[in-house]
Amino acid sequence: MKKPKWFKQILLSGAILLTLTLQIWVIQNVFATELWELSISKNYQVFLDYNKNPNLKSIIDSDDFSYKVIPNTYIDIIQRDNSLQFWLQHWEIDSQADLEIVYKWKTYVVPLNVERKLDMTDFNLRDDFYELSLQKKDLSCESSATSDILETMLGTYIHEDDVISKLPVGNTYNKLPTNQAGEKIWWDPNAGFVWKIDNASQKTMTWYGVYEKPIADVYEQYGFETETMSRDTLDDAITPEIHLEYILTKLSRWNMVQLWGDWCTRPEFDDGVLTTANWVDVNNLWDFISAKNGCYNVNSDRTLKWSYEDENWNLIKHEWLDGEHAFVLLGWKWDISNPTHVRVWDTDTWYHMYETQEWMRKWKAMDYRTVVISKKDS
């Protein structure tokens, strides 16, 4: 028998009411059991997981739902990996706050206990990054490191291609060096990216890279303050050891640090497990299994030489390294003024904890080039 139109309307109204009741029940049930009180001790701590309760996703995305942390000086909330997570904008926090959640006409207030303190003798930010990724192109190490740092400071996904698109390029971009009167002419990596990012080789000078100043400019485009340093810009009284302590101190105070160094590692200091960087993939990520940075010519002269034209068309001689590479500083071990080890993220071979003497050698090979990245209100 055909049902009358009013019967269908009653069924529809009942379905809408049932859905709304279910949504409110889900919110109340989840909040009553999972969000009565929260203690936060780590970054990116999940407090609502959509995977556990698929109904939450549609509710949280609706206009009827809102949330905020009061006060939000160092604590915020981001959506990531199918969940809502707390994003701590400082390495050390000891404070009280409230998480205020509004759904339709009901407000829920959840007390937050935030107590987080990192060990200053075993400092490691490896688990505090939004993402630590491998470079996607042959020579995108600088851009990959930059995207990882930006993601962590912004609390949102940034692809290395976004960084690459913001790098300046010169008239020699995507071109091989030219010869003038027996002298190789290329471009200045302090001004922009030299050559191209894919399918080339530093050794044969069919690629190179980019230094700290253009990378600092990218960070500034995202609204951050930067400080660039190298042996050319530091006072003679600032020894490499003082420079290292300075950037470690900056790191401990919620700043990020990007470094340049030698890709190659001396065999006696290599902590990698895999024999080739090509084996480092997503299957190794959860274990942080690193590859070796082995080079047969690690102790040989790997100097690359060319000249570039400055703004006045003068030729400036440039000498640098076959093995130029970028790293993210993650921490140290032992005393900050005299660490036994330095922790870095290698965008090609993963996580490493180098003995300080080996890290200083690698860093020196690229003239101790550094970018410190800070929030403008820090």
C-alpha positions in Angstrom: 0.0 0.0 0.0 1.3 3.4 -0.9 2.2 5.5 2.2 0.7 9.0 2.4 2.9 12.1 2.0 2.4 13.1 5.6 3.7 9.7 6.7 7.0 10.2 4.9 7.4 13.7 6.4 6.9 12.2 9.9 9.5 9.6 9.2 11.9 12.3 7.8 11.4 14.5 10.8 12.0 11.5 13.1 15.2 10.7 11.3 16.5 14.3 11.6 15.6 14.3 15.3 17.3 11.0 15.9 20.4 12.2 14.1 20.5 15.4 16.1 19.9 13.4 19.4 22.7 11.0 18.4 25.1 13.8 17.7 24.4 15.4 21.0 24.7 12.1 22.7 28.1 11.4 21.0 29.4 14.9 22.1 28.2 14.4 25.7 29.4 10.9 25.9 32.8 11.6 24.5 33.3 14.7 26.5 32.0 13.1 29.7 34.4 10.2 29.4 37.4 11.5 27.5 37.5 15.2 28.3 36.5 15.6 31.9 40.0 16.7 32.8 43.2 16.6 30.7 46.9 16.5 31.5 49.2 17.5 28.7 52.8 16.5 28.8 53.8 16.3 25.1 53.3 18.1 21.8 50.6 17.0 19.3 48.8 15.1 22.1 45.4 13.8 20.7 42.3 14.6 22.6 39.6 13.7 20.0 40.3 10.9 17.6 37.9 10.7 14.6 39.0 7.1 13.9 37.6 6.0 17.3 34.3 7.7 16.7 33.6 8.6 13.0 30.5 10.6 14.0 32.8 13.2 15.5 34.3 14.3 12.2 31.0 15.6 10.8 30.2 17.3 14.1 33.5 19.0 14.5 33.4 20.3 10.9 29.9 21.7 11.3 29.2 25.4 12.0 27.6 24.4 15.3 30.9 23.3 16.8 33.8 25.5 18.0 36.7 25.2 20.4 39.4 27.3 21.9 42.0 27.3 24.6 41.8 30.1 27.2 44.4 31.6 27.6 46.1 30.3 24.4 49.6 31.9 25.0 51.4 28.6 24.4 48.7 26.2 23.6 46.5 25.8 20.5 44.5 23.2 18.8 45.1 21.8 15.3 43.3 19.2 13.1 45.8 16.6 12.1 45.8 12.8 11.2 42.0 12.5 11.6 42.1 14.0 15.1 42.2 17.2 17.1 45.5 17.7 18.8 47.1 20.1 21.3 49.9 22.1 19.7 52.3 23.4 22.3 54.2 26.5 21.1 57.0 26.2 23.6 59.3 23.4 24.7 58.8 24.1 28.4 55.3 24.9 29.8 53.9 24.8 33.3 50.5 26.4 33.4 46.8 25.9 33.8 44.2 26.6 31.0 40.7 25.8 30.0 39.5 24.1 26.8 36.2 25.6 25.9 34.0 23.6 23.5 30.7 24.9 22.2 28.2 22.7 20.4 24.9 24.2 19.4 23.5 25.7 22.6 25.8 23.8 25.1 29.2 24.9 26.3 31.7 22.5 27.9 34.7 23.6 29.8 37.5 21.2 30.3 40.4 22.0 32.7 43.9 21.6 31.2 46.9 20.8 33.2 50.0 21.5 31.1 53.3 20.4 32.5 56.1 19.9 30.1 59.9 20.1 30.7 62.6 18.8 28.5 65.9 17.3 29.8 68.6 20.0 29.2 71.3 17.3 29.3 69.5 15.0 26.8 67.7 17.5 24.6 65.8 16.0 21.7 63.0 17.5 19.6 62.7 14.6 17.3 59.1 13.7 18.5 58.0 17.4 18.6 58.1 18.1 14.9 54.9 18.2 12.9 56.7 16.1 10.4 60.2 15.1 9.7 60.3 14.1 6.0 62.7 13.0 3.4 63.5 15.3 0.5 61.4 14.6 -2.6 64.0 15.7 -5.2 67.7 15.2 -5.8 68.7 18.6 -4.5 65.8 19.8 -2.4 67.5 19.2 1.0 67.4 22.9 1.9 63.7 23.2 0.9 62.8 20.0 2.7 64.4 21.1 5.9 62.7 24.5 5.6 59.2 22.9 5.1 59.7 20.7 8.2 60.5 23.7 10.3 57.7 25.8 8.9 55.2 23.0 9.6 56.2 22.7 13.2 56.2 26.5 13.8 52.9 27.0 12.0 51.1 23.8 13.0 50.1 23.0 9.4 51.3 21.1 6.4 53.8 22.8 4.1 55.2 20.9 1.1 58.8 21.4 0.0 57.5 22.6 -3.4 55.9 25.5 -1.6 59.3 26.5 -0.4 61.0 25.9 -3.8 58.5 28.2 -5.5 59.5 31.0 -3.2 63.3 30.7 -3.7 64.9 33.3 -6.0 66.6 32.1 -9.1 69.1 33.9 -11.3 69.8 34.0 -15.0 71.9 30.8 -14.7 69.0 28.8 -13.1 68.6 25.5 -15.0 71.8 26.2 -16.9 75.2 24.7 -16.7 78.3 26.8 -15.9 79.7 28.7 -18.8 83.4 29.3 -19.6 84.8 32.8 -20.1 88.6 33.0 -20.8 89.1 29.6 -19.1 87.0 30.5 -16.1 83.8 28.8 -15.0 80.9 31.3 -14.5 77.9 30.3 -12.5 75.6 32.0 -10.0 75.8 33.0 -6.4 74.2 30.5 -4.0 73.9 33.4 -1.5 71.5 35.1 -3.9 69.4 32.2 -5.0 69.3 28.6 -6.2 72.1 27.5 -8.4 71.3 25.2 -11.3 68.3 22.9 -10.9 66.9 20.5 -8.3 66.4 17.2 -10.2 68.6 14.8 -12.2 72.1 16.3 -11.8 75.3 16.0 -9.8 77.3 18.3 -7.6 80.6 16.6 -8.5 80.2 17.3 -12.2 78.8 20.7 -11.4 75.5 20.0 -13.1 73.8 21.1 -9.9 74.6 22.8 -6.6 72.1 24.3 -4.2 71.3 27.4 -2.1 72.7 29.0 1.0 71.2 30.6 4.1 70.2 34.1 3.0 67.6 33.0 0.3 66.3 30.4 2.7 66.0 33.0 5.4 64.0 35.1 3.0 61.5 32.3 2.6 61.0 32.1 6.4 60.4 35.8 6.4 57.8 35.5 3.7 55.9 33.3 6.2 56.1 36.0 8.9 59.1 34.8 10.9 62.2 36.7 12.0 65.6 35.2 11.0 69.2 35.5 12.0 71.8 34.2 9.5 75.3 33.4 10.5 78.5 32.0 8.9 82.2 32.4 9.5 82.2 35.4 7.1 79.6 37.3 9.2 80.7 36.4 12.8 83.1 38.3 14.8 86.6 36.7 15.2 86.0 36.4 18.9 83.0 34.1 18.3 84.6 30.7 18.1 82.8 27.7 16.5 82.2 26.3 20.0 80.6 29.6 21.2 78.5 29.6 17.9 77.3 26.1 18.7 76.3 26.9 22.3 74.5 30.0 21.0 72.3 28.1 18.6 71.7 25.3 21.1 70.5 27.9 23.5 68.3 29.4 20.8 66.8 26.0 20.2 66.0 25.4 23.9 64.0 28.7 23.8 61.4 27.8 21.1 63.4 28.8 18.1 64.3 26.6 15.2 67.7 26.2 13.6 68.6 25.1 10.0 72.2 24.3 9.3 74.5 23.5 6.4 77.2 20.9 6.4 79.0 18.1 4.7 76.7 15.2 3.5 79.6 12.8 4.0 80.4 11.3 7.4 83.7 9.7 8.4 83.1 5.9 8.8 84.2 5.8 12.5 81.4 8.3 13.4 78.7 7.1 11.1 75.7 6.0 13.1 73.6 4.9 10.1 72.3 1.4 9.8 71.1 1.1 6.2 73.9 0.9 3.6 72.2 3.3 1.1 70.0 6.3 1.4 67.7 4.7 -1.2 66.5 2.2 1.4 65.2 4.9 3.7 61.5 5.0 3.1 58.2 5.2 5.0 58.7 1.6 6.2 61.6 2.8 8.3 60.0 6.0 9.7 58.5 4.7 12.9 61.8 3.2 13.9 63.9 6.2 12.8 66.2 3.8 11.0 68.9 5.9 9.4 71.1 5.3 6.4 74.9 5.7 6.3 76.4 8.8 4.9 79.4 7.0 3.5 81.7 8.6 0.9 84.8 7.0 -0.4 86.4 10.4 -0.7 85.3 11.8 2.7 88.8 12.8 3.6 89.7 14.1 0.1 89.6 17.6 -1.3 86.1 18.0 -2.7 86.3 21.7 -3.4 84.2 23.1 -6.2 85.3 26.4 -7.9 83.6 28.9 -10.0 83.0 32.6 -10.3 79.8 34.7 -10.3 78.9 38.3 -11.2 78.0 40.6 -8.4 75.5 43.5 -8.7 78.2 45.6 -10.3 79.1 42.9 -12.9 82.4 42.2 -11.1 83.5 38.5 -11.1 83.7 37.1 -7.6 85.5 33.8 -7.1 83.6 31.1 -5.2 84.9 27.9 -3.7 82.7 25.4 -2.0 81.9 21.7 -1.4 80.9 18.7 -3.3 78.7 17.4 -0.6 76.8 20.6 0.4 73.8 19.6 2.4 71.2 21.0 4.8 70.1 19.8 8.2 67.6 20.5 10.9 69.0 20.9 14.4 67.2 18.7 16.9 69.2 18.8 20.1 72.3 17.7 21.9 73.5 15.4 24.6 75.2 16.4 27.9 76.2 20.0 28.8 74.8 22.6 26.5 78.2 24.5 26.7 80.2 21.3 26.0 77.9 18.7 24.4 79.2 15.2 23.7 76.8 14.8 20.7 74.7 16.9 18.4 71.4 15.7 17.1 70.3 16.6 13.5 67.7 15.6 11.0 69.2 14.7 7.6 66.6 15.1 4.9 68.3 12.4 2.8 69.3 9.7 5.4 67.1 10.4 8.4 67.9 11.0 12.1 71.5 11.2 13.4 73.3 11.8 16.7 76.9 12.7 15.8 79.7 13.0 18.2 80.4 16.7 18.5 83.8 16.5 16.9 82.4 15.0 13.8 79.5 17.4 13.6 81.9 20.3 13.9 83.9 18.9 11.0 80.8 18.5 8.9 79.5 22.0 9.8 82.9 23.6 9.3 83.0 22.2 5.7 80.1 24.5 4.9 81.5 27.5 6.8 79.2 27.0 9.8 76.2 28.4 7.8 73.1 28.8 10.0 69.6 30.2 10.0 67.9 30.8 13.4 64.1 31.1 13.0 62.0 32.9 15.6 58.4 34.1 16.0 58.2 37.9 15.9 56.7 38.0 19.4 59.3 35.8 21.0 
